[in-house]
Amino acid sequence: MATRFLSDLFILILLNLIIKPFWVFGIDRTVQNTVGTEVYGSYFALFNLSLLFNIVLEMGVNQFNNRAIAQNNEKLKSYLPNLLSLKVLLSILYTIILIIVAIILGYNGGQLHILILLIVNQIIISYLLFVRSNISGLQQFRIDSFLSITDKLCMILICAVLLWFAPFKNHFNITWFVWAQIFGNGIALAIAFSIIKKLAGSLKWQTNFFAIKNLLYKALPYALLGFLMTIYFRIDGLMLERLLGDNGASQNGIYAAGFRLLDAVIMIAFLFASILMPLFSKLLAEKEKVADLLNFSGRLLVCISVIAALSIWPFAQQIMDLLYTDSDAQYGNILKILMFTFIPVSIVYVYGTLLAANGSMRLLNWVAFIAVILNVSLNFIFIAKWQAIGAAYATLITQLLVAFIYIVIAHKIIDNEINWKEVFLMSLFFACSLIAAIIANSIQQNWFAYFCVLVAFMLVLSFLFNILKVNEFKKWAGIKQST
């Protein structure tokens, strides 16, 4: 099983790197440039609001189900029909609560209309992720890899017609953008559901309310964790729009421009976690060691995040000027801060996934609760003082704290001593890469060529400092070394 990790991960990342960057930079960015920063900023606040209450919609079902199916495939036949019934009830509750909260916050008219469409979209996404949690739980990673891009591929095709072809392109608005997401996710859900029906075989589609109650009880810790993590990672967009009054939508649009790139690179960490969760769960259930997989995946993902963050940092302004028609110095400064956030976020995805697979939900929820208090407090202080840049700093500080705590907790729980030699080499790798990035920061001409050189230099450093090891790649890819 472990030898499949690298090959399945490679396929998953390759497919997503082909499709999702085009969605982020070709479609989502074009939408912001087309409708304007202020309109997109208002949409971004509503989008984040729809995510904040996903606890009601998800109730931890997806993560709990993925872990349970990975540990025992036979649970699929009983869990699937009952959890689908549960999600119908949760969808109704989610809709009612979110509309009430939106009205209390002062949203009305066109904004409320967009929010209702976003609610529909989030419900469809919730069902899609639930079905995919069953497929990956069955260790069908390659099928899940193709499903992971189906929604975005459909949305790209729909939005491409609306954005670039007459007679639609001259009348494009943000509502069309949300409708495109609804149809794209709906098509992907239909495909995923047909696949899981085939994999599951014969199913008895009956609802057992006693079983639903027990499953909900088991899933609640995952629900609370998802809610708290969403707050400390997504509330900044909502707070910017609400705290800054007339300037809020504009500042939120600027912040969204930088956050879009962070979201794009975080996709890599999310893909790691989607494979690591069932693998860690399986290993722990069978009482096998997880230390080797943890160390390898952790070093690989952190190395990727350092290279991504430090290669983009010197050229942040040039990148934002290239992507956005109304870019200014604030755009570049926000991106610089947010890209450094990718490093601790990568650590959180690896170590947090291990702790969730281990069932250490109480600890994870306490850490997340502390992170919420810290992030909300910092946002109140920093947004008032530095606006969108302040929100970026609040995000970075919060993620650094969470990553540090996760590392300490995880190594204690799995009884794996921290390898201080590797820590030293990783620190040396980061320091040398940072020096190279600082030197590159003074370069203004032919920036893309120097960007490529910087990436290549840091990649070579990673092998020189033994962060990435050829022998490990052979091991996890299942390649036998010649004697």
Order of alpha helices (4+ residues) and beta strands (2+ residues): alpha-alpha-alpha-alpha-alpha-alpha-alpha-alpha-alpha-alpha-alpha-alpha-alpha-alpha-alpha-alpha-alpha-alpha-alpha
